[in-house]
Amino acid sequence: MNDIPDVEITGDVYKLNFEIGADGTAAFVAWTKGKGGRIGRSWIRLDESAVRYLANRMEATKRRD
């Protein structure tokens, strides 16, 4: 696995969104603003097992509160 990305998006995240697809996958989408006002967008796509894991963790956290 190559640890060097093909495209590197840098800057401060000013908007973060969590999107859920009809196929059971989801993605975190981050919009960044870099030096000079350059805007970037990147995402981390989650498969069904990752979505289930997050849902279970959130439910466990709600039960603790």
N, CA and C atoms as an extended XYZ file, in Angstrom:
195
Properties=species:S:1:pos:R:3:atomname:S:1:resname:S:1:resid:I:1 pbc="F F F"
N         0.841       -1.186        0.000 N   MET     1
C         0.000        0.000        0.000 CA  MET     1
C         0.879        1.240        0.000 C   MET     1
N         0.533        2.176       -0.850 N   ASN     2
C         1.278        3.414       -0.967 CA  ASN     2
C         0.709        4.440        0.014 C   ASN     2
N         1.559        4.958        0.910 N   ASP     3
C         1.091        5.929        1.900 CA  ASP     3
C         1.087        7.360        1.371 C   ASP     3
N         1.526        7.549        0.141 N   ILE     4
C         1.553        8.883       -0.441 CA  ILE     4
C         0.323        9.041       -1.338 C   ILE     4
N        -0.559        9.977       -0.991 N   PRO     5
C        -1.788       10.117       -1.788 CA  PRO     5
C        -1.513       10.687       -3.171 C   PRO     5
N        -2.382       10.345       -4.124 N   ASP     6
C        -2.287       10.911       -5.470 CA  ASP     6
C        -2.573       12.411       -5.431 C   ASP     6
N        -3.517       12.790       -4.607 N   VAL     7
C        -3.883       14.192       -4.435 CA  VAL     7
C        -3.959       14.462       -2.946 C   VAL     7
N        -3.319       15.502       -2.515 N   GLU     8
C        -3.366       15.866       -1.097 CA  GLU     8
C        -4.143       17.162       -0.961 C   GLU     8
N        -5.179       17.129       -0.150 N   ILE     9
C        -5.996       18.311        0.082 CA  ILE     9
C        -5.656       18.825        1.473 C   ILE     9
N        -5.235       20.063        1.549 N   THR    10
C        -4.847       20.647        2.821 CA  THR    10
C        -5.687       21.881        3.105 C   THR    10
N        -5.674       22.303        4.342 N   GLY    11
C        -6.412       23.492        4.746 CA  GLY    11
C        -7.256       23.192        5.967 C   GLY    11
N        -7.968       24.184        6.398 N   ASP    12
C        -8.852       24.055        7.553 CA  ASP    12
C       -10.235       23.625        7.097 C   ASP    12
N       -10.794       22.631        7.768 N   VAL    13
C       -12.146       22.172        7.436 CA  VAL    13
C       -13.136       23.225        7.912 C   VAL    13
N       -13.964       23.715        6.988 N   TYR    14
C       -14.996       24.686        7.364 CA  TYR    14
C       -16.397       24.101        7.238 C   TYR    14
N       -16.507       22.919        6.635 N   LYS    15
C       -17.805       22.255        6.538 CA  LYS    15
C       -17.550       20.754        6.520 C   LYS    15
N       -18.313       20.008        7.317 N   LEU    16
C       -18.195       18.556        7.376 CA  LEU    16
C       -19.591       17.968        7.297 C   LEU    16
N       -19.765       17.011        6.411 N   ASN    17
C       -21.072       16.437        6.185 CA  ASN    17
C       -20.970       14.916        6.244 C   ASN    17
N       -22.024       14.270        6.694 N   PHE    18
C       -22.106       12.811        6.711 CA  PHE    18
C       -23.250       12.429        5.797 C   PHE    18
N       -22.946       11.739        4.700 N   GLU    19
C       -23.960       11.387        3.702 CA  GLU    19
C       -24.176        9.879        3.696 C   GLU    19
N       -25.438        9.461        3.638 N   ILE    20
C       -25.780        8.042        3.616 CA  ILE    20
C       -26.399        7.714        2.270 C   ILE    20
N       -25.887        6.660        1.621 N   GLY    21
C       -26.375        6.246        0.318 CA  GLY    21
C       -27.466        5.200        0.436 C   GLY    21
N       -28.243        5.058       -0.627 N   ALA    22
C       -29.322        4.067       -0.652 CA  ALA    22
C       -28.788        2.645       -0.600 C   ALA    22
N       -27.519        2.460       -0.949 N   ASP    23
C       -26.929        1.121       -0.962 CA  ASP    23
C       -26.365        0.699        0.396 C   ASP    23
N       -26.564        1.521        1.439 N   GLY    24
C       -26.093        1.162        2.778 CA  GLY    24
C       -24.707        1.662        3.096 C   GLY    24
N       -24.052        2.320        2.154 N   THR    25
C       -22.745        2.903        2.417 CA  THR    25
C       -22.931        4.340        2.885 C   THR    25
N       -21.861        4.946        3.344 N   ALA    26
C       -21.908        6.328        3.791 CA  ALA    26
C       -20.556        6.971        3.514 C   ALA    26
N       -20.511        8.288        3.633 N   ALA    27
C       -19.255        8.999        3.409 CA  ALA    27
C       -19.213       10.237        4.292 C   ALA    27
N       -18.033       10.506        4.829 N   PHE    28
C       -17.748       11.787        5.450 CA  PHE    28
C       -17.195       12.666        4.338 C   PHE    28
N       -17.766       13.847        4.160 N   VAL    29
C       -17.299       14.768        3.136 CA  VAL    29
C       -16.820       16.032        3.846 C   VAL    29
N       -15.583       16.442        3.553 N   ALA    30
C       -15.000       17.615        4.196 CA  ALA    30
C       -14.639       18.654        3.146 C   ALA    30
N       -15.043       19.891        3.379 N   TRP    31
C       -14.661       21.009        2.541 CA  TRP    31
C       -13.603       21.790        3.307 C   TRP    31
N       -12.507       22.104        2.632 N   THR    32
C       -11.402       22.798        3.282 CA  THR    32
C       -11.110       24.113        2.569 C   THR    32
N       -10.529       25.023        3.327 N   LYS    33
C       -10.073       26.287        2.759 CA  LYS    33
C        -8.593       26.415        3.128 C   LYS    33
N        -7.747       26.466        2.106 N   GLY    34
C        -6.308       26.529        2.319 CA  GLY    34
C        -5.776       27.942        2.215 C   GLY    34
N        -4.459       28.025        2.222 N   LYS    35
C        -3.799       29.320        2.092 CA  LYS    35
C        -4.206       29.960        0.775 C   LYS    35
N        -4.426       31.243        0.806 N   GLY    36
C        -4.836       31.955       -0.402 CA  GLY    36
C        -6.289       31.731       -0.769 C   GLY    36
N        -7.069       31.058        0.115 N   GLY    37
C        -8.487       30.841       -0.137 CA  GLY    37
C        -8.800       29.654       -1.027 C   GLY    37
N        -7.803       28.829       -1.315 N   ARG    38
C        -8.032       27.660       -2.177 CA  ARG    38
C        -8.988       26.690       -1.493 C   ARG    38
N       -10.038       26.270       -2.202 N   ILE    39
C       -11.066       25.385       -1.670 CA  ILE    39
C       -10.770       23.950       -2.098 C   ILE    39
N       -10.942       23.021       -1.186 N   GLY    40
C       -10.768       21.601       -1.502 CA  GLY    40
C       -11.939       20.805       -0.959 C   GLY    40
N       -12.155       19.635       -1.528 N   ARG    41
C       -13.196       18.742       -1.034 CA  ARG    41
C       -12.621       17.337       -1.044 C   ARG    41
N       -12.820       16.634        0.049 N   SER    42
C       -12.355       15.248        0.124 CA  SER    42
C       -13.387       14.434        0.876 C   SER    42
N       -13.308       13.126        0.733 N   TRP    43
C       -14.280       12.268        1.400 CA  TRP    43
C       -13.640       10.955        1.785 C   TRP    43
N       -14.229       10.357        2.795 N   ILE    44
C       -13.880        9.009        3.238 CA  ILE    44
C       -15.149        8.181        3.107 C   ILE    44
N       -15.133        7.206        2.216 N   ARG    45
C       -16.303        6.361        1.994 CA  ARG    45
C       -16.248        5.183        2.956 C   ARG    45
N       -17.395        4.878        3.575 N   LEU    46
C       -17.519        3.786        4.534 CA  LEU    46
C       -18.388        2.686        3.939 C   LEU    46
N       -17.959        1.436        4.075 N   ASP    47
C       -18.790        0.334        3.588 CA  ASP    47
C       -19.861       -0.004        4.631 C   ASP    47
N       -20.709       -0.966        4.315 N   GLU    48
C       -21.836       -1.310        5.204 CA  GLU    48
C       -21.388       -1.723        6.593 C   GLU    48
N       -20.308       -2.486        6.692 N   SER    49
C       -19.857       -2.930        8.014 CA  SER    49
C       -19.361       -1.750        8.848 C   SER    49
N       -18.719       -0.776        8.221 N   ALA    50
C       -18.269        0.409        8.946 CA  ALA    50
C       -19.462        1.247        9.407 C   ALA    50
N       -20.496        1.341        8.568 N   VAL    51
C       -21.699        2.085        8.946 CA  VAL    51
C       -22.383        1.409       10.137 C   VAL    51
N       -22.478        0.075       10.111 N   ARG    52
C       -23.073       -0.650       11.242 CA  ARG    52
C       -22.264       -0.428       12.515 C   ARG    52
N       -20.950       -0.451       12.404 N   TYR    53
C       -20.088       -0.221       13.565 CA  TYR    53
C       -20.347        1.158       14.166 C   TYR    53
N       -20.384        2.185       13.312 N   LEU    54
C       -20.652        3.534       13.823 CA  LEU    54
C       -22.027        3.632       14.468 C   LEU    54
N       -23.029        3.024       13.862 N   ALA    55
C       -24.385        3.052       14.425 CA  ALA    55
C       -24.402        2.377       15.800 C   ALA    55
N       -23.720        1.242       15.923 N   ASN    56
C       -23.658        0.546       17.217 CA  ASN    56
C       -22.942        1.377       18.265 C   ASN    56
N       -21.851        2.037       17.880 N   ARG    57
C       -21.105        2.877       18.832 CA  ARG    57
C       -21.950        4.068       19.281 C   ARG    57
N       -22.682        4.677       18.346 N   MET    58
C       -23.523        5.815       18.715 CA  MET    58
C       -24.642        5.378       19.647 C   MET    58
N       -25.197        4.211       19.390 N   GLU    59
C       -26.269        3.691       20.259 CA  GLU    59
C       -25.732        3.399       21.654 C   GLU    59
N       -24.545        2.838       21.742 N   ALA    60
C       -23.931        2.553       23.043 CA  ALA    60
C       -23.660        3.843       23.808 C   ALA    60
N       -23.255        4.883       23.111 N   THR    61
C       -22.991        6.173       23.743 CA  THR    61
C       -24.298        6.779       24.266 C   THR    61
N       -25.388        6.665       23.495 N   LYS    62
C       -26.688        7.180       23.948 CA  LYS    62
C       -27.141        6.464       25.203 C   LYS    62
N       -26.917        5.149       25.294 N   ARG    63
C       -27.344        4.392       26.471 CA  ARG    63
C       -26.568        4.800       27.716 C   ARG    63
N       -25.310        5.216       27.541 N   ARG    64
C       -24.488        5.631       28.685 CA  ARG    64
C       -24.935        6.955       29.248 C   ARG    64
N       -25.492        7.824       28.411 N   ASP    65
C       -25.864        9.178       28.850 CA  ASP    65
C       -27.107        9.191       29.644 C   ASP    65
